[in-house]
Amino acid sequence: MPLDIVIGTQWGDEGKGRIVDLLAAQADVVARFNGGDNAGHTVTVGSRTFKLHLIPSGIIHPHTMGVMGNGMVINPVTFVNEVEMLQSAGVAVSPQRLRISYAAHLITPAHRALDAAQEAARGQAQIGTTGRGIGPAYTGKTSRNGLRMEDMLDSASFFKKMKHHVEEINTMLRAMYRTDPLDENAVAREYAKLAAQLAPYIADTGSLITQALRQGKRVLAEGAQGVLLDIDHGTYPFVTSSSATVGGVCTGLGAPPKAIQRVVGVAKAFSTRVGGGPFVTELQGDMAKRLRGTGANPWDEYGSTTGRPRRVG
């Protein structure tokens, strides 16, 4: 039961996508287990460069199946956009090759609005969130009032659940942050349409992973962010909202620990960081500019998700 894992050993942006691309050539299943579209994996195949934020980057290999595990939070708009981008580039993406866990949680416009309002309210103590609604989505999961992918499968109740969800967050936006509310009917209608597009991809991915391992297939777990951003073991509170360590693979995919065969930790020659938080070896001035580059080259140190210049050191 070979399960290989690729994780970042710094603050993310270590080049995990390149290593995943290399190992995916021998994998049958490539699965993401944490985070959402706050990740950014860049893979180059020949003259084509793919920048994926949500879908496992191993999907570009025609023999692999992509899995988006229960530990993820899914922005349906990003998912649809990435599927269309890959298909237009000639990559075969279909429900036969890509599955989303029914237990993964949804990211909504209300989450993103709340994320922005909370970050603005922090003032000088801002964390440096990507603004993608990741934190509020995981908060909803932990509070047991979030929306899961399986909710999209019941169109009659999903519209009502979406309206109620937006209404709840609108109450917070008005009362706590003095921010304009969202149109709950418009959001619910938008997500009802998205539900029809995503429904064929939703599956019991925990059973799929377990069955693949029992059959001796090689499963590759594709990590996002890095261990120094882990919710428990990172530089709290300047961290992400999910587990970016090996433990997150087992909980985020439903994979047994005994199946783990190899763990590949990815690091680069110097450290980088996006957003706030401690960075004791951080460089400033001309040396930092030389390391960071201008952003004109794919190897320059600018975030593939946000485009923000990375701190270097």
Buried (B, 14 or more C-beta within 10 A) or exposed (E): BBBBBBBBBBBBBBBBBBBBBEBBEEBBBBBBBBBBBBBBBBBBEEEEEBBBBBBBBBBBBEEBBBBBBBBBBBBBBBBBBBBEBBEEEEBEBEEEBBBBBBBBBBBBBBBBBBBBBBBEEEEEEBBBBBBBBBBBBBBBBEEEEBBBBBBBBEEEEBBEBBBEBBBBBBEBBEEEBEBEBBEBEEBBBBBBEBBEEBBEBBBBBBEBBBEBBEEEBBBBBBBBBBBBBBBEBBBEEBBBBBBBBBEBBBBBBBBBEEBBEEBBBBEEEEBBBBBBBEBEEEBEEEEBEEBBBEEEEEEEBBBBBBEEBBBBB
